[in-house]
């Protein structure tokens, strides 16, 4: 059995198609089919149900693929360890960051890191929190920045910073005079929200349902500056992370922030890594830099 065979096998299982797998592996489909047949003969068990149109794993095939993935990850970790030894302070780090987090915190972080580690290349992927987690688990990026909660059985967590998501209203809105409100106080309000590519969107809908009502969403967008402008014209209310509102306070005096007494609106930013994934020198350097950067701000 060869590593190449395991790579081919796991690719077929992932794509559920010999044709697509062959294209991604840059081999012919007949060669791929022959390789699987030879592997089945070598192991003495059927890996796929060949009577089906698309390749479907047998029960033993599922076990073989699961173990193959573990072997391939170990081989990848070994390769990265050797690469670390050869290229001590060089490397690449793929970082996934949701738009809100990247806008609020990371222009300065990225600039500072690249100044300190000019030979480490940062590949920044901007994506929603759910997509960032998916890319981490699929090994497509090394480090992800997301908002809690996450599945800590599947990822390692490094705390970064915390704040609040707050109610945003026009200064003439009846709730503007309150220091703090409960989610149930928003029952009859018209919401202007970030769209469903943001985790905050789902948190707001969940909090409203938990308070006994469905949020009346009049408008949703991916642009938080548009939301702030609409609230400033008293077109509705919104809930946004407090850090992104700092830049609007001076320029738009007609808005007011109000704290919401609900733990779901605690805004905890974390770094995540796939459990068991080898942490390269470049990744360790980036993690330490971020931790130090935010520790110094406390």
C-alpha positions in Angstrom: 0.0 0.0 0.0 1.3 3.4 -1.0 0.6 7.0 0.2 -0.5 7.9 -3.3 -3.1 5.2 -3.2 -4.5 6.6 0.0 -4.6 10.1 -1.5 -6.5 8.8 -4.5 -8.9 6.8 -2.4 -9.8 9.7 -0.1 -10.3 12.0 -3.0 -12.8 9.7 -4.6 -14.6 9.3 -1.3 -14.7 13.1 -0.9 -16.0 13.9 -4.4 -18.2 10.8 -4.7 -17.2 10.7 -8.4 -14.4 9.1 -10.3 -14.6 11.8 -13.0 -14.3 14.7 -10.6 -11.6 13.0 -8.5 -9.6 12.2 -11.6 -9.8 15.8 -12.8 -8.6 17.2 -9.4 -5.8 14.6 -9.2 -4.7 15.1 -12.8 -4.9 11.5 -13.7 -7.1 9.5 -16.1 -10.4 8.0 -14.9 -9.4 4.5 -16.1 -6.1 4.7 -14.2 -8.0 5.8 -11.1 -10.5 2.9 -11.4 -7.7 0.4 -11.9 -5.8 1.7 -8.8 -8.9 1.2 -6.6 -9.4 -2.3 -8.1 -5.8 -3.2 -7.3 -6.1 -1.8 -3.8 -9.2 -3.9 -3.1 -7.4 -7.0 -4.4 -4.4 -6.1 -2.1 -6.6 -5.6 0.9 -8.9 -8.5 0.1 -12.1 -6.4 0.8 -14.5 -4.3 -1.4 -14.0 -0.6 -0.7 -16.8 0.7 -3.0 -20.2 -0.7 -4.0 -19.4 -0.9 -7.7 -23.0 -1.6 -8.8 -24.0 2.0 -8.0 -23.7 4.8 -10.6 -21.6 6.9 -8.2 -19.0 5.4 -6.0 -20.4 4.6 -2.5 -18.3 3.3 0.3 -18.9 -0.1 1.8 -18.9 -0.3 5.6 -15.3 -1.6 5.6 -14.6 1.1 3.0 -15.7 3.8 5.4 -13.3 2.5 8.0 -10.4 2.4 5.5 -11.1 6.0 4.4 -11.3 7.2 8.0 -7.9 5.6 8.8 -6.4 6.8 5.5 -7.3 10.4 6.4 -5.5 10.0 9.7 -2.4 8.6 8.0 -2.4 11.4 5.4 -2.7 14.0 8.1 0.3 12.4 10.0 2.3 12.5 6.8 1.4 16.1 6.2 2.4 17.0 9.8 5.7 15.2 9.3 6.4 17.1 6.1 5.6 20.4 7.8 7.9 19.5 10.7 10.8 18.8 8.4 10.1 22.0 6.5 10.1 23.9 9.7 13.5 22.5 10.6 15.0 23.5 7.2 13.3 26.9 6.9 13.4 28.1 10.5 11.8 31.5 10.3 10.1 31.3 7.0 6.7 30.0 6.0 3.1 30.6 5.0 0.1 31.0 7.2 -3.5 30.9 5.7 -5.8 32.9 8.0 -9.6 33.1 7.8 -11.3 36.2 9.1 -14.9 37.3 9.0 -15.5 40.8 7.6 -16.5 42.4 10.9 -13.5 41.1 12.8 -11.1 42.0 10.0 -12.4 45.6 9.7 -12.4 46.2 13.5 -9.1 44.7 14.5 -6.8 43.4 11.9 -5.4 46.0 9.5 -3.0 47.0 12.3 -2.4 43.4 13.4 -1.5 42.2 9.9 0.7 45.2 9.2 2.5 44.7 12.6 3.1 41.0 12.1 4.4 41.4 8.5 6.8 44.1 9.8 8.1 41.8 12.5 8.2 38.6 10.3 8.9 39.8 6.8 9.7 36.2 5.6 6.4 34.7 6.7 3.7 35.2 4.1 0.1 35.7 5.4 -2.6 34.5 3.1 -5.8 36.2 4.4 -9.1 34.7 3.4 -12.2 36.8 4.2 -15.3 34.7 4.8 -18.2 34.3 7.2 -17.6 32.6 10.5 -19.4 29.4 9.5 -17.3 29.2 6.3 -14.1 29.9 8.3 -14.9 27.0 10.6 -15.6 24.7 7.6 -12.3 25.7 5.9 -10.4 25.0 9.2 -11.9 21.5 9.5 -11.2 20.8 5.8 -7.6 21.9 6.1 -8.0 24.7 3.7 -6.8 27.4 6.1 -4.5 27.2 9.1 -6.0 29.6 11.6 -9.5 31.1 11.8 -10.9 34.0 13.7 -14.5 33.5 14.8 -17.0 34.5 17.4 -17.9 32.0 20.2 -19.5 29.5 20.5 -17.7 26.8 18.5 -17.4 23.0 18.7 -14.4 22.7 21.0 -14.3 18.9 20.4 -13.1 19.6 16.8 -11.0 22.7 17.2 -8.4 24.1 19.6 -9.4 27.6 20.9 -7.2 30.6 21.7 -9.0 33.5 23.2 -8.3 36.9 21.6 -10.6 39.6 22.9 -14.2 40.3 24.0 -16.8 43.0 23.9 -20.5 43.3 23.4 -23.0 43.5 20.6 -25.3 46.4 21.5 -28.7 47.9 20.4 -28.4 50.7 18.0 -31.2 53.3 17.8 -31.9 56.8 16.7 -31.4 59.3 19.5 -35.1 60.2 19.4 -36.2 56.5 19.7 -38.1 55.7 23.0 -35.4 53.2 23.9 -32.6 55.7 23.5 -33.1 57.0 27.1 -32.5 53.6 28.6 -29.2 52.4 30.0 -30.0 48.8 29.5 -32.8 46.8 27.9 -34.0 43.1 27.7 -34.5 41.3 24.4 -38.2 41.1 25.0 -38.3 45.0 24.9 -37.7 44.7 21.1 -40.8 42.7 20.4 -42.6 45.4 18.3 -39.5 46.9 16.7 -38.5 46.9 13.0 -35.0 45.3 12.6 -32.3 46.3 10.2 -29.8 43.4 10.3 -26.5 42.1 8.9 -27.5 39.3 6.5 -27.4 35.6 7.3 -23.8 35.2 6.3 -23.0 36.7 9.7 -23.3 34.7 12.9 -24.8 37.7 14.6 -27.8 37.5 12.4 -28.6 34.0 13.7 -27.8 35.0 17.3 -30.4 37.9 17.1 -33.1 35.7 15.6 -32.4 33.0 18.3 -32.5 35.6 21.1 -35.8 36.9 19.9 -37.4 33.5 19.7 -36.1 32.7 23.2 -37.8 35.9 24.4 -41.0 34.7 22.9 -41.3 36.4 19.5 -40.1 36.4 15.9 -37.9 39.3 14.9 -39.6 41.7 12.4 -36.8 42.0 9.9 -37.5 44.9 7.5 -34.1 45.0 5.8 -30.8 43.1 5.8 -27.5 43.8 4.2 -23.8 42.8 4.4 -22.8 46.5 4.9 -22.8 47.7 8.5 -22.2 51.3 7.5 -25.5 51.2 5.6 -27.2 49.8 8.7 -25.8 52.7 10.8 -27.0 55.3 8.3 -30.5 53.8 8.1 -30.8 53.7 11.9 -29.6 57.4 12.0 -32.6 58.2 9.8 -34.9 56.3 12.2 -35.8 53.6 9.7 -35.5 50.9 12.4 -33.3 49.5 15.0 -30.3 47.2 14.8 -27.8 45.2 16.9 -24.1 45.5 16.0 -20.8 44.7 17.7 -19.8 47.7 19.8 -16.3 48.0 18.4 -17.4 48.7 14.8 -19.6 51.6 16.1 -16.6 53.6 17.5 -15.8 55.1 14.1 -19.3 56.3 13.6 -19.8 58.1 17.0 -18.2 61.4 16.1 -19.6 61.6 12.5 -23.1 60.4 13.2 -24.3 62.0 16.5 -28.0 61.0 15.8 -27.4 57.4 16.9 -27.4 55.9 20.4 -26.1 52.6 21.8 -28.0 50.7 24.5 -26.7 47.6 26.3 -28.8 44.4 25.9 -29.1 42.3 29.1 -28.7 38.9 27.3 -25.5 36.7 27.5 -25.9 35.8 23.8 -24.8 39.3 22.9 -21.4 38.9 24.5 -18.9 39.2 21.7 -15.9 36.9 22.3 -13.4 36.7 19.5 -11.2 33.6 19.4 -8.6 31.9 17.1 -9.3 28.3 16.2 -7.1 25.6 14.8 -8.1 22.1 13.7 -7.5 19.6 16.6 -4.4 17.4 15.9 -3.2 19.7 13.1 0.5 20.3 13.2 1.3 23.9 14.3 4.2 25.2 12.2 6.8 27.8 13.3 5.0 30.4 11.2 1.6 29.5 12.8 3.1 29.6 16.3 4.7 33.0 15.6 1.3 34.4 14.4 -0.6 33.1 17.4 1.9 34.5 19.8 1.9 37.9 18.1 -1.9 38.1 18.2 -2.0 37.1 21.8 0.6 39.6 22.8 -1.0 42.4 20.7 -4.4 41.9 22.5 -2.9 41.3 25.9 -1.1 44.7 25.7 -4.5 46.3 25.0 -6.1 45.0 28.2 
